[in-house]
Amino acid sequence: MKNFKTILLVFLFCISGYFMVQTQAHQAPIVVEDTPWKLIYAHDAQGKTTHGNKTHLVNAVRNGFPVRVGWGVIFRSGANGIEHVTDAKFLSIYKGEVFGQVQPIIGQRPTRKRADIRLDSLQHRTWRAIFGTTGEMHTVGNKSKGGYSRRPMYWYVKANSAQLRTSVVPDLRK
């Protein structure tokens, strides 16, 4: 009798585990891994819209979707330049503008003569930045006083168009 109860208990445990797995397999996640990154907003160095809708970016932030920011730098020589895209990890909405901080990175040095980028391994300088839809970019490193510049920027979101039209939370301050 005791063995029968043990076998029955194990059987019920296995069956309940099977149904839990099946139920989870049929639930749709909020953000589908297969959803591609989508350029939803771009602006010039003065923050003037050149592509998309800033409201969709604000909605994406309020809805908690992953955001990336892209920008470029033209070298002082006027020849060539470099483009960057990174995840915006700490996002803020202030006076209708979006600001995103990026995680610190080790500085890098592109070589001018050929396509090669190297880490600043001798000084191990770190670099941090905050970007805004105002076109402003503030940077700081552990060996510098910081910097300020204006740049055209491109904002990407991992969500579909329908998810960007409305905000789940109309205002996170309330």
Stockholm file with secondary structure:
# STOCKHOLM 1.0

chainA/1-174         MKNFKTILLVFLFCISGYFMVQTQAHQAPIVVEDTPWKLIYAHDAQGKTTHGNKTHLVNAVRNGFPVRVGWGVIFRSGANGIEHVTDAKFLSIYKGEVFGQVQPIIGQRPTRKRADIRLDSLQHRTWRAIFGTTGEMHTVGNKSKGGYSRRPMYWYVKANSAQLRTSVVPDLRK
#=GR chainA/1-174 SS CHHHHHHHHHHHHHHHHHHHHHHHHHSCCSSCTTCCCEEEEEECTTCCEEEECHHHHHHHHHHTCCEEEEEEEECTTSSCEEEEEEECCEEEEETTEEEEEEEEEECEEECSSSSCEEECTTTTCEEEEEEETTSEEEEEETTSCCEEEECCEEEEESSCHHHHSSCSSSCTTC
#=GC SS_cons         CHHHHHHHHHHHHHHHHHHHHHHHHHSCCSSCTTCCCEEEEEECTTCCEEEECHHHHHHHHHHTCCEEEEEEEECTTSSCEEEEEEECCEEEEETTEEEEEEEEEECEEECSSSSCEEECTTTTCEEEEEEETTSEEEEEETTSCCEEEECCEEEEESSCHHHHSSCSSSCTTC
//
